[in-house]
Amino acid sequence: MFGDFIRKIVKGTIKGTIAAARIGSGEFLLKKTDYGLVRVEYAVIQKIVERTVEQLRGVSNTEVTVEKSASTVTPIKISLTLTLAEGYSAPRASEAADKAINDTLKSLLDLEFYVPVAVQVKRIEQVVTKRRRVR
């Protein structure tokens, strides 16, 4: 039964393509390689995206959602909500997040397609600098 389900997903795909699937409660990407099928859970993709965005300057408090897309070209989509530090440009931060996420996913998962990233800036906060007390 499970094998038939996998064959339905993979049937007609060329080597290296990815399909989105859902079994039970976990959603995942399914990639056909020379060595067999590779299953990457959406939770893993979410963690990769969170770690990638945390490294960007001026960005904090990120919330990431990975969902199945209706498109057959890009089987997943990512929604990103973040807090931006004062003085940083929202469009530039959005562009940097999109590029960093797609570069990381391409290098780690060998994705051959662009993953759409919807970025929403939740708020802009002041940067608090710690003052050193001189005695």
SULSUL-V146092 format. One line per field, one symbol per residue. psi: psi as a letter, one per 40 degrees, with the letter a starting at -180 (. if undefined). burial: # if it has 24 or more other C-alpha atoms within 12 Angstrom, else .. A space follows every 10 residues. Layout:
BEGIN
psi = ???
burial = ???
END
This chain:
BEGIN
psi = dddddddddd heiiheihii ihhbehiiih hhideahhhh iddddddddd ddddeihehi gihhhhihie iedgeiihhh hihhiheihd dddddddddd ddddddddef ieihhhhhhh hdihiihhhh hhhh.
burial = .....#..## ......#### #.....#### ##......## ##..##.### .###.#.### ########.. ....###### ####.....# ..##.###.# ##.##...#. #...###### #......... .....
END
